Every structure is written in structure tokens, then in C-alpha cells.
Amino acid sequence: MKLTFFNDYQLGLVEDDSIIDLMPLVGNINAPTSQDLINGVISEFNTRYRSLFLKASATEIKIPLSQVQLRAPLPRPGKIVAMAANYMENGALKEPRPINAFFKSPESVIGNGDTVILPPNLATIFHHEAELGLVIGETAKDVQPEEAYKHIFGYINFVDVSARGLNIPSFYWGKSWDTFGPMGPYLVTADEIPDPQNINVNLWVNGDIRQTYNTNDMGHKIPRIIEWASSIARLEAGDIIICGTNHQGLGALQDGDKLEMETDGLGILSVLVQDDSKREWPRGVDTEMADRVAGR
Amino acid sequence: MRIIVLAERINYLLGCEMKLVFYNDFIPGVVSGDNIVDISEIVNGIPHIGPGDLMSRLIQNFDQYRSSIESAEKSNSGVPITSVRLRAPVPKPGKILCMAGNYLENGTLKEPRPINAFLKNRDAVIGDGDTIILPPAPVTIFHHEAEAGLVFGKRASKIKAAEAYEYVFGYVNVIDVSARGLGPEGGDGFFMGKSWHTFAPIGPYLVTADEVKDPQDLHIKLSVNGSIRQEYSTSDMGHKIPETIEWATSIATFNPGDVLFLGTNHQGLGALQDGDEVEMGIEGLGTIRLNVNENLKRKWDTGVDRSVADRIAGR
């Protein structure tokens, strides 16, 4: 099942090229915010909403996707845990780097069709990092790896937009700018992705392929990520873990760019880029970065 | 002196004093002298799913509730604070941002370090009387970092320093509990260093900004098992409050109830270990007391950690 918000943050079910308004079915969730609403759906999905939504898909009116504006499926997640340097760089590394992560600001989230705004700061370059996002379902604390998948509600495309070259190694400064967290176009329930450790992730800028890799190149695999992250922090329904990126294929983002990302089964996320300073960087893949991270 | 006393008296009569708190089963309350008054009937109409977003929305719409809460505060009702269990006044902030290395170390640094910060786990918040649980991770040491915390009152994006204080709702005692020796050397290992469950004690209550005369001149004290460890003034802060707000909000938008930890003075940090009793307070903000639990029963030297103090001060 593919869930997202659309228009004025109505909750919708996406089927092929159309969307079904689910708001009549979720009215009894106590939800002061849209994030509360999707958290409520996630928390009671198996016990209540899965069957309700399936029925709706058979009976309710389908609106063409072309007639709506999609919104981020998780507009303000409680936490965004981002894995740092968690790929083998197409097997170039002998073993994974020591496991590490950082928080990204929940306010950074934007949805399909929105615009990444590059700030006029001291960054030397802005990069796209296409990543697989895991959406937490059941609260996770001190979870064993063999239980990890039980805590995953679904998957989502996520671009970890990154500012480089700041004078100190600061994830807040590099990663948490407003609009630096595009996600979507929808959240796909876990049952639709039989093997999340073997799916292709692709990212294009203005139609040119930049990143193309498979999640089987991940350093610390998904069960280990959940085990480790939940040993530190309690993960709650609607929280997101983004699994890190393969740096082979990163490139500059600049004014006027159109960014598209697709992971197998998760749809195509499309966002625009705006830089009021109109800075220019070389187009195409940043090979210097790719070589450095791969240890070449 | 008489003028100050008079001003305080007028402040009281105008009803500017306000300490907000949760207690027992997260009942919202206001402190009235040595008592605590239940304000749930005043605020329970605010849409919320739990105490965290209740407090955030109360803060956001405070002007609407201020006079009712003031009446409650002056009603001579309530129960003695000593008879209740206090809870964190901001139990689930939207964000916690912590300033890194933001003190001049009692003036030993010539100038502030480059401004920096990290996000801390918002689900790590605990309150007065709670227990800091030290994880069985291979740390070199766990440290307490006593800090002044400020709570945003309004949505804040790209705020100029000159207007920064307009966005501050109030102040809280906070401890940025820290695990050392984890994560990449020389890199940003703040998630592993700072975001363990229970590593964000906040409390005992949230004091409105009008009650804090000069947040840049607050006296902070932290003791462990009755021995003073940290004792410093916010006047030693490197990047001052208006500048930190300008910088932090130039990057991310902050919302009512979000918390900014202003950094610590490292002169006086020391180990936390199993069985410790920690007491921390800032004048005017009350005192928060915490216990420490560590199942591996590892031992570190008690007292101040001189090596970190000297290293940070560049000695």
C-alpha cells in the first residue's frame, strides 16, 4: 500500500495513476497535526487501517494524480536518524566504516514537487545523497537484529541534501538546513518490498543519471542499523532512519536543477533546486569526492 | 537595593512570575510559592496527543492562557511541591539543539571557537527525580554538562540577533549528559556521544523569560554526591544568546517548545557513575536532582576531570 498526503494535507492512498482520499476513514484519530495523523495510522495499521483502506480502494472515488499536489508523507517526523558513510562504495571498501549517524532536522522535510533552497553560506558545494528511508512502525528500543524488520512499517525515497566544506565537521550545519530533506512521493508499506537489502536506487539531475547503486552494497545492513540505533535512542512510530548513500555518483546541486530519485518499488520523487546566489559548479559526477570516499 | 525590591514586588503584583511544570501523571501545573496548582482545567482544551505537544501549544498560545494561569497561581490552592513527583516541563520538544564548545572556559580562551551545534535526541528527556541510565557502551568516561537551556516561544526562522529575545519563551536547567570516546576521531560523533536514552535531564520547571532579568549573567552550579563540580556564569559564554539564535535559526526553523542548550563550561566536568546523586541549579530556575544507574558498575575517578578541563582550555 502506498500512502501519502496531498493538496491540503489530506491523507491519500495511491493506486497506479490515481489517489483515494482516506480522510473519511481516519476521523477518529486524535491528530492535531498531519504528522500525528500518519503516526496514528501507522500505529494501528495492522489492527485497523489496512483492511479499511483495502475496502476503500474497491469503493471510493479515484482522483487522477495529475490533478493533485502531493505532499511529504511524513511532514514532520519525530526524529530523522541519518546513517553516515554507510556504503562499501561499490565494494571498494574492504569492510564497513565504524557505524555512525546524526540527526537531521525534522523541519528540513519537503515533498514531491517542492524546492530545495540552497542557502547563501560558506559551503564549497551542495550534494544530493539518494538514500533508502526506513519508517518505524512499532516502538523500537534495544531491538535484536533478528527482530528488526518487525519494527519497520515501510520504505520511502529520501534525498539527504548536504552542504560541504564548512570549516568544522558539523552535521547540523551541513545537513539540517530547511528544505534539505526531500522525501516521497509516497510511503510504501513493508509488505510491498520483499527484499529491501537488494533494490536499486537511482538519482537523475536534469535527466542525466548521477547515482545508481544497489542497497546490497550497504555497509551495516538494515537489521544492524535498527539494533544499533535502538540501543541508543527509542525509535517511535513515524520516525525515519535513512540508510546512508553510496558516494559514487554524487554531484553538485545548483539553481534551476530538477532532481529525480527512484528506488525500486518506491516511485519517483521529483524536486527542484533554487539558489538565489546563482553559484555555478561543474555538472556531472563529482569524481574527486567519489575517489576520496572510496580510498582511491 | 530598595528599588530592586520594589521592582520585584511590582513584578509580583503584575503577575509576571510564572513557573510551569508537570507533576505526578503529567498533570500540568503552575508553581505558587511552595505549592503547585493544577492547571489542567485551563489548558486541557488545547489539542494534544500527550504532555509534550500540550506544553508546546500552551507556549505557542500563551497570551490566551496567561491571565487564567495567573489567577490559578494566586488562588492559594494547590498542594505542596514536596508532596508530588515533578516531571520534565518540556517532556518531548520538537527539537533539542545543543551548542558545542561554547564557553571561554573562565576567560582562558582569547576568542570563541567557531560556532557549532548538534541535535540531541528529543526522546531522551527526563525530569527531576529521574534516573540517568548509563549504557554498557565502551566509553572512556561519562560526563555531566550543566547548561542553561532556553525554550522558544514563537516560530523562529532567520531571526536577527537584535530581535532574538522576542522569540524566547523561558529558561530551564538542563544537563547535556555525554558519553566520551565513541564515534569517529576528529569527526562528528555527537549522536553516539549525546543521544542515549535519558541523557537529557530538564527541569524542575520552566521559568518564563520575564522572570529572568539577565540570562547572560546566570550562576550555574552542579554537584555530585554533595561535592561541587561545575560552578560558572553564563557571562563566560562564547557566542552569546542573540548570536546563537541568529545562527541556529539561519539554518533550521524552530517552533514553540523547541529547546536550545547553550553549551557548558568544561572547567568542572567530572565522571558520572553508578549510584551518583546529581544536583544542578541556576539561580531563579530551581534545582533538579537526578540519580545515576550503570549496570556494569565501572569506576572512574571522582571529582573534577582535570585532563578535559586543561585540554579544552588549551593548557
Interface residues (C-beta under 8 A of the other chain):
Chain A: N30 A31 P32 T33 D36 R76 G78 K79 V81 R97 P98 N100 A101 F102 F103 K104 S105 P106 E107 S108 P119 N121 K141 N167 I168 P169 S170 F171 Y172 W173 S176 W177 D178 S231 I232 A233 R234 E236
Chain B: P47 H48 I49 D53 R57 G94 K95 L97 A100 P114 N116 A117 F118 L119 K120 N121 R122 D123 A124 P135 A137 S157 G183 P184 G186 G187 D188 G189 F190 F191 M192 S195 W196 H197 S250 I251 A252 T253 F254 N255
